[in-house]
Amino acid sequence: MPTTNSFDTIRPALDIPMQLGESPAWAAAEAALYWIDIVACELHRWHPASGIHHSWPLPSEPGCIALADGGVLIAMRSGLAWFDPNDGALTPIAAAPYDTARMRFNDGRCDSAGRLWVGTLYEPRDQPLAPLFRVERGTISDSGQRATVSNGVAFSPDGRTLYQADTNAHVIHAYDFDPALGTIGARRVFRQFSDQRQALDYGGRPDGAAVDSEGAYWCAMYDGGRLLRLSPAGELIQEIRLPVRCPTMMAFGGDDLRTLYVTTVRHNRPATELQHHPLSGYVLTLRVDVPGRLETPYIR
């Protein structure tokens, strides 16, 4: 299993740290990267070729975004909204289908038919009561699946496997999925991790994810300072050590989809950690051998 530890090949994409960077998404038509800062309630866009960076304030914490023709769908604590980056207009679509005092939208991904599957975070973080929702043309429905902190939503290249991590449970599940009907089938454990957070060899817990062109599942290990590349059978293929403790999610970008962008966390991290890991909070960039895939846009 190859391990990459050469930090000099991992750099910040731009010289502005986030509080809690999340949900990076590559817009190929714009050759630009979008992402959110959950704590700062902001949407960001960066154009690597020109170095131009924009940010827009949001009315409540965003959990994830989905790119679409002509704009961005944003899942916030308060509900869904449509954002037009051309004029900065934010148009509400649907109110949150949960108690916003105890829950918010979190990680999500579109299936091959352009439906957004967006998980939630149950803020007491002590029970698996957070639903996974399906968003189809602005209509929100409950899939019936539950987690404590839903993350790592992704789909296999053939669209027939849905992945979802429950971060607090240290587990990634894989579901049979019917892309034509948009229905979830049998569930299996894809990868289980140790939950011994005080152990010297603690490797972190699964956060955001992406699937590459070979069908491998990339997972950001929060509090583990690493990215894992897992085979479709859940076997560890590659590990990349990062110069931060808490990566959150990744996206493949660039003309060849071999540039990996990784969002990270600075908010509420210990001072000693920030001293040893000064790149915490930055969007990191590195090159990988296997290209990713263009994510399916949300269909309005």
C-alpha positions in Angstrom: 0.0 0.0 0.0 1.7 3.3 -1.1 1.8 6.1 1.4 2.6 9.7 0.5 4.3 11.8 3.1 6.0 14.5 1.0 4.3 17.6 2.3 6.3 19.8 -0.1 4.0 18.6 -2.9 0.9 19.6 -0.9 0.2 23.3 -0.9 -2.5 25.8 -0.1 -4.6 26.7 -3.1 -5.0 30.3 -2.0 -3.6 32.3 0.9 -6.9 32.6 2.9 -7.8 30.1 5.6 -11.3 29.0 6.3 -12.9 28.4 9.6 -14.6 25.1 8.5 -14.1 24.5 4.8 -16.4 21.9 3.3 -18.1 20.6 0.1 -15.5 21.5 -2.6 -16.9 21.1 -6.1 -15.1 21.6 -9.5 -17.1 23.6 -12.1 -15.5 22.4 -15.3 -17.2 25.0 -17.5 -15.8 27.8 -15.4 -12.5 26.0 -14.6 -13.2 27.1 -11.0 -13.5 25.6 -7.6 -16.5 26.3 -5.3 -16.7 25.4 -1.6 -18.3 26.6 1.6 -17.2 27.8 5.0 -19.8 26.4 7.4 -18.9 28.5 10.5 -18.4 31.7 8.6 -21.6 31.1 6.6 -20.0 31.8 3.2 -19.9 30.4 -0.3 -16.5 30.7 -2.1 -15.3 30.5 -5.7 -11.7 30.5 -6.9 -10.4 30.5 -10.4 -6.9 28.9 -10.4 -5.7 30.3 -13.7 -6.4 34.0 -12.8 -6.2 33.7 -9.0 -9.5 35.5 -8.7 -11.4 34.7 -5.6 -14.9 35.6 -4.6 -17.0 35.0 -1.5 -20.6 35.5 -0.7 -22.3 35.6 2.7 -25.2 33.2 3.4 -28.1 33.6 5.9 -27.4 30.4 7.8 -24.8 27.6 8.0 -24.4 25.8 4.7 -23.9 22.0 4.9 -23.2 21.3 1.2 -23.5 22.6 -2.3 -24.4 21.0 -5.6 -23.4 22.7 -8.9 -26.1 23.1 -11.6 -26.4 24.8 -14.9 -26.5 28.5 -14.2 -25.9 28.4 -10.5 -25.5 26.5 -7.2 -27.9 24.7 -5.0 -27.1 25.3 -1.4 -28.4 23.2 1.5 -28.3 25.3 4.6 -29.6 24.8 8.1 -32.6 26.9 7.2 -33.4 25.0 4.0 -32.6 24.9 0.3 -31.8 27.9 -1.8 -30.7 28.6 -5.3 -27.6 30.9 -5.8 -26.8 32.8 -9.0 -23.1 33.7 -9.0 -23.6 36.2 -11.8 -25.7 38.6 -9.7 -25.3 37.2 -6.2 -29.0 36.5 -5.9 -30.0 33.9 -3.4 -33.5 32.5 -3.9 -35.2 30.2 -1.2 -36.5 26.9 -2.6 -37.7 24.9 0.4 -37.7 25.2 4.2 -35.7 22.6 6.2 -37.7 19.4 6.8 -36.5 19.1 10.4 -36.1 21.0 13.7 -33.4 23.5 12.9 -32.6 23.9 16.6 -31.3 20.3 16.7 -30.3 19.5 13.2 -28.9 20.9 10.0 -28.1 19.7 6.5 -24.6 18.3 6.1 -22.7 16.5 3.3 -24.4 15.6 0.0 -23.9 14.4 -3.6 -25.9 14.1 -6.7 -26.7 10.7 -8.3 -26.5 10.1 -12.0 -30.0 11.3 -12.6 -29.2 14.7 -11.0 -31.0 14.2 -7.6 -29.2 15.5 -4.6 -28.8 13.1 -1.7 -28.0 15.2 1.4 -27.5 14.0 4.9 -27.9 15.8 8.1 -26.2 16.3 11.4 -28.0 15.5 14.7 -26.4 18.1 16.9 -26.6 16.3 20.3 -24.5 13.7 18.4 -25.5 11.0 20.7 -28.1 9.0 18.6 -28.5 8.0 14.9 -31.5 10.3 14.3 -30.2 12.3 11.4 -32.1 11.5 8.1 -30.6 11.2 4.6 -32.9 13.2 2.3 -33.5 13.1 -1.4 -33.9 16.4 -3.3 -35.5 16.0 -6.7 -36.4 19.2 -8.6 -36.8 21.1 -5.4 -38.9 18.5 -3.6 -37.4 17.0 -0.4 -38.2 13.4 0.7 -36.9 11.2 3.5 -35.0 8.2 2.3 -35.5 6.4 5.7 -31.8 6.0 6.3 -30.4 7.4 9.6 -27.0 8.4 10.9 -25.7 10.5 13.8 -23.4 12.7 11.6 -24.0 11.9 7.9 -21.0 12.4 5.7 -19.1 10.8 2.7 -22.1 10.6 0.4 -20.8 9.4 -3.0 -21.8 7.1 -5.9 -20.0 4.4 -7.8 -19.2 5.1 -11.5 -22.1 2.9 -12.7 -24.4 4.7 -10.3 -25.5 1.5 -8.6 -23.8 1.9 -5.2 -24.4 4.7 -2.8 -21.8 5.3 -0.1 -22.5 7.1 3.2 -20.3 7.6 6.3 -21.6 8.0 9.8 -18.7 10.0 11.2 -19.4 9.5 14.9 -19.9 5.8 14.4 -16.5 5.5 12.5 -18.2 3.5 9.8 -18.8 3.8 6.0 -21.8 2.0 4.6 -22.5 1.0 1.0 -26.1 0.6 -0.3 -27.5 -1.0 -3.4 -28.9 1.8 -5.4 -31.3 2.0 -8.4 -30.4 5.1 -10.3 -33.5 5.0 -12.6 -35.9 4.9 -9.7 -33.7 6.7 -7.1 -34.3 4.1 -4.5 -32.0 2.6 -1.8 -31.6 -1.1 -1.3 -29.6 -3.4 0.9 -27.0 -2.0 3.2 -23.6 -3.4 4.0 -20.5 -2.2 6.0 -18.0 -0.9 3.5 -15.3 0.0 6.0 -15.3 0.1 9.8 -12.7 2.1 11.7 -11.5 2.0 15.3 -13.3 4.4 17.6 -10.5 4.5 20.2 -9.9 8.2 20.0 -7.4 8.2 22.9 -5.2 5.5 21.3 -1.8 6.6 20.0 -2.5 5.0 16.7 -6.0 6.6 16.3 -6.4 7.1 12.5 -9.4 9.5 12.6 -13.0 9.1 11.5 -14.5 9.2 8.0 -15.7 12.6 6.8 -16.3 13.8 3.2 -15.5 11.6 0.2 -15.3 11.4 -3.6 -15.0 8.5 -6.1 -12.4 8.5 -8.9 -12.5 7.2 -12.4 -11.4 3.7 -11.3 -14.3 3.5 -8.8 -12.0 3.9 -5.8 -13.6 5.7 -2.8 -11.5 8.6 -1.4 -12.2 9.5 2.2 -11.0 12.4 4.4 -10.1 11.1 7.8 -11.1 13.9 10.3 -8.7 14.1 13.2 -6.5 11.6 11.5 -4.5 13.9 9.2 -4.8 11.7 6.1 -6.8 10.7 3.0 -7.6 7.1 2.3 -8.2 5.6 -1.1 -10.4 2.5 -0.8 -11.1 -0.2 -3.5 -14.8 -0.9 -4.4 -14.4 -3.8 -1.9 -13.4 -1.5 0.9 -9.7 -2.5 0.9 -7.1 0.2 1.6 -5.2 1.0 -1.6 -3.4 4.2 -0.8 -2.9 6.6 2.1 -1.9 10.3 1.8 -0.6 12.0 4.9 -1.5 15.7 5.1 0.1 18.7 6.9 -3.2 19.2 8.8 -5.0 17.2 11.4 -8.6 17.7 10.2 -9.3 17.3 6.5 -13.1 17.4 5.7 -13.7 16.6 2.0 -12.0 16.5 -1.4 -12.8 17.3 -5.1 -11.1 16.3 -8.3 -10.4 19.3 -10.6 -8.2 20.8 -13.3 -8.2 20.0 -17.0 -7.2 16.4 -16.4 -9.2 15.9 -13.1 -5.9 14.9 -11.4 -5.7 17.9 -9.1 -7.2 17.1 -5.8 -8.5 19.9 -3.7 -9.0 19.2 0.0 -10.9 21.4 2.5 -9.8 21.5 6.1 -10.7 22.9 9.5 -9.3 25.7 11.7 -12.3 26.5 14.0 -12.1 25.3 17.6 -8.8 23.4 17.0 -6.3 23.5 19.9 -3.6 26.2 19.8 -0.9 23.6 20.0 -2.3 21.9 16.9 -2.5 25.1 14.9 1.1 25.8 15.9 2.3 22.4 14.6 -0.2 22.5 11.6 -0.3 26.1 10.4 -2.1 25.1 7.2 -5.2 24.1 9.1 -8.2 25.7 7.5 -6.7 26.2 4.1 -7.9 24.6 0.9 -5.0 22.3 0.0 -4.0 21.1 -3.4 -2.0 18.1 -4.6 -1.6 16.0 -7.7 -2.8 12.4 -7.9 -2.1 9.5 -10.4 -5.7 8.4 -11.1 -8.1 11.1 -12.4 -11.4 11.7 -10.8 -14.8 12.1 -12.5 -16.9 15.1 -13.2 -19.8 15.0 -10.7 -23.3 15.0 -12.1 -24.9 18.4 -11.7 -28.2 18.9 -9.9 -31.1 18.9 -12.3 -33.5 21.8 -11.5 
